[in-house]
Amino acid sequence: MELAQPVAIDYIPDKTNMLKPEPGHLVVKTIRKCQFMRFEDVIVQMTDNKGNFYVMHATETGEPNVHVTLPEGWTVKQVALEEPLMLSPFGSPGECYYNVVGDHLGQGYHQYVFAEDIYP
């Protein structure tokens, strides 16, 4: 069974190792994944310098680490939620996609706020 199928990949600020990016680099994958997600209480939130927001969903170690080396303008911090954060995939009817960002510590983040209608 396949849980997530990659359909596109991008690198920030430039090309790096797709599975283990260098410090200061991120890998953005658009995946096909028909799943809804719910986050409660405290999340680890990543933001860029353009108004996009991401929530950490996975770590290699099992413990989130906010001391990650990011590209210029990007930040990671813990945020207390006042109400649950619900994520649903984007796409036309019958399609399910997420943008997932990976950092050099093996942490993954799902995008949940989009600054633009389309990915640059």
N, C-alpha and C positions, 0 to 999 in steps of 0.2 A: 504494500500500500504506500502510495506517495502522498505525503502530507503537504508539501509545497513544491511547485514546479517553477524554477526560474525562467523568466521570459525576456529579461533585459538586465544589463549591468552598466554601472557608471562608477567613476572614481573621483574622489575629491581630495586634494586639489588636482591630482593627476594620477596616472596609472601606477598601481602598486600590486602586491600579491592579492589575488582575489580571496583567498581563504584566510590569510593572516596579513592584513595591511600593516605597513610600516607606521611607527608613531607619527602623529600629525597627519595621517591619511585616513580616509574612510572609503568603504565600498558600499555602494547603493545597489540593491537588487530589487527589481520588480518581480514579484512572485505571484503565481496563480494559487490562491488558497481560499477556499470557501468556508470560512470560519468566523464566528463572532467572538470578540474577546471582551472581558470585563476586568478592570483594575479597581482596587479599593484601597482606602486608607492612605498609604504613602507610595509614591512612584518615583522612579529616577527618570528625569526629563532631560532630553537633549534639545537644544535649539540652535539654529544657525543665524546668520546675520541678515536673513531675508524674510523672517516671519513664519518659518516652518517649525513644527514641534513634533517630537518623537518620544515614545515611551519605551523604556527598557523592558524587554520581555524574556531575555535569556542571558546567561553568563556561562563561561567555561568552568568557573570555579564554584558556582552556586551562590556566590555572594557578590552583589553589585559593588563596583569600585568607581567612585566619582573622580578619582585622581588619574584621569586618562589624558593623554596628549592629543589634542584636537587641532584641526586646521584653524587658521585665524578667523575670529568672529564666532566660533562655535563654543557652547558651554554645556556642562552637565551638572545637574544639582538634584537633590531630593526635594520633592514638593508634596505637601499634605493636601489631599483631595477633600473638598467639602461634600462631594457626592461621587458615586462611582463613575469612572470613565469607561464608556462603552465604545468599542471600535468595531466598525463594520467595513467590509471590503468596498472598493470602488470599482467602477466599470459599468458598461451598458447592461441592460437586463440579461440575466443568465451568465454573467461574467463576474469573477471575483478576484480582485488584485489588491496587493499591499506593496508599499515601498518599505523595504527593510534595510537599515543601515548597520554595518558592522565596524567596530573599532579594533585597534591593535591589541586590546586585552581579551578579545574573543567575546565581546558583549554585543547583543543585538537589540535594535530599537525599531519599533513599528511607527510609521508616520501617522499622526492623527489630526494635525492642522496643516492645511495646504495654503501657502501664500499666493499661489497662482492656480489657474484652472488646469494648466498642463505642466508636466515636468519639463524643466529647461532642457 
